[in-house]
Amino acid sequence: MKNLLVLPVLLLLMSCAGPRIAFDYDKQADFTKYKTFSISEETRNLQINQLNRDRIISAIENEMALKGFTKSNQPDIIVDVVLKGQEITTATATSTGYGGPWRYGYGGGFGTTTIDYNTYVEGTMFINFVDRAVEKIVWQGTGTKTIDETASAEKREKNINYVVQRILANYPPKSK
């Protein structure tokens, strides 16, 4: 249930520090044949704030155009976005005071330990490229980051553009 509550804030994605980026792909796929794309209906209907949904779609369309792709009603690739959020709590203990063993094995002293809890939301954006002909994911990129829930509209747009650019920088995969 907590995951559902954090989804609306998922797209306040992502504050100043860089996201953790990863990608995976089908080694059998011929990435040179993909020239056209469309955004999936699921992405167009993501259950998030419409402004953030529009920002994500716009960022993806811009990056795809920079990579030489053309939007199409009969695309080679369908771009699908999935968002996940996880609330994380960390604890830090700090001890103060003095104490310890004294002569003859007796101990004593005065000290206190304070525990500070920090709760935050970590969001992950998955961008999947689905080969329309075989209906199979051929490439997936992810970006994971702590979400800044207080970001301004301008900062949200900048953050979303940055994350999408960083994720899609790994497409097409480089052959080794």
N, C-alpha and C positions, 0 to 999 in steps of 0.2 A: 504494500500500500504506500509506503514511503517513497518508493520509486515513482509512482504515479504523481505524487505531490511535487516532486522536484522537476518533472518534465517541463513545466512552463518556464522554469528559470534556466533550463539547459542552454538556451541560446543567448544567454547573457554571456555566452562563451567568449571568451576566455581572456583573462587579464593579461598583464604585462609579460610574465615569463612565458617562454615558448612551450607549445604543446608537445607531448610525446607522440611521435609519428611512427606508424608501422604500415607495411603493406604486404600483400600476398597475391599470387597470381597463378593461373593455369599455364604451366610450361608448354603445353601442347597448342595453346591459342596462337593464332597468327595476328598479331596486333597491327600489322601493316594494312590489313583489309578493313579496319574500322575507320570510317570517314564521317559518318552521320550519327546523331544522337537525339534522344528525347528524354525528358524528365518523367519518371514514373508517376502514375496516378497516386500511389501511396505517398510519395514525396509531396505531391501537390495538396494532399489532404492530411499532412502531419498534424497531430493534435497538439499544436503549440500556437503561440501568439502569431497571428497572420503577418504582422510586420517582420518578425524574425523568419518565418517561413519564406516570405518574399525575398528577404536578404540572402538566405541560403540559396534559393533558386537562382537569383541574379548572380551571385558569386560563382556558382557552378557554370552557368551559361557563359559568363565572361571568360573563365579559365578554359573552358572547352573551345571557345572561339580562338583564344590565343594558341591553343594546341592544333589548330587547323580543322577542327570539327565544324560541321554545319548542322543546324537544327532541322529535323525532318519528321514527317508523319509516318514514314516507313524507315525507321532508323536501323543502323547496324548494332548500336549499343543503346540500352536503356539504362539511364543513371538513376539509381535508387539510393535514398538516404535513410538511415536508421539512427535514432538518437537514444542513448541510454544515460541514466543518471544514477549515481550512488552516493548516499550520505555516508560520510566517514567521520569517525570520532577518534581523536588521538588523546593520549594522556601523558603529561610530563610531571614527574615528581621532583620536588626541590626540598632538600633537607637543610635545616639551619640549626645552630646551637652547638653545644659541645657535649662530650661524654666519651665514654670508652673504658677499657679495663684499667684498673689502678693496681697498686701493689697487692700482692698476695692473692691474685685471682679475683678480687672483688671489682665489680664495675659500677658505674653510676654516671650521672650527668643529666643534663637537660637538653632537649632538642625537640624540634617539630618538623613535620613533613607536610608540605602543601602539595596538593595534586591539582593541576590545571587541566581542564578539558577543552579541546578545540574541535568544533564540529564544522564541517564544510561539505560542499557538494562537488563531486568530481564528475564531469560529463565526458562522454565519448561520442564522437560523430563517426559513423561508418559511411563511406561512399562506395557503393557497389556498382560495377559495370557488368551488365547482364547482356550476353550475346543473344539478340532477339531470335536468331535463326534456330539456336539449340536450347534456348531458355535456360541458360546456365551462367553462373557468375564466372567471369574470366579474370577479373581484377577486383581487389578490395583494398581500400586505404582507410586507415583510422587515425584519428587525432584525439588524444585524451588530455584533459586539463582541468584544473580547479576553476570553477565558475565564479565570476565576479557578479554578484547579485545586485550591486549598486551601480553598474555601468550605465553611462548615458547612452542615448540613442546613437550618437556619433561613434562612441567607443564600441558599442555592440556591432555596428556595421563594420568598423575597422577590424575588430576581432574575428568576426565571421569570415570576412574576405581573406584575412591572414591565414586562418586555419584551413580554409578550402584550398588556398594557393599552396600551402605547405603539404597538404595531403596529396594534391594532384601533381606536385612536382615529381613524384615517383612514378608517374605514368608518361610514356610507356615504360615498362620495366627494361632495364639494360641487360642484354645477354652477356653471359660470362664465357 
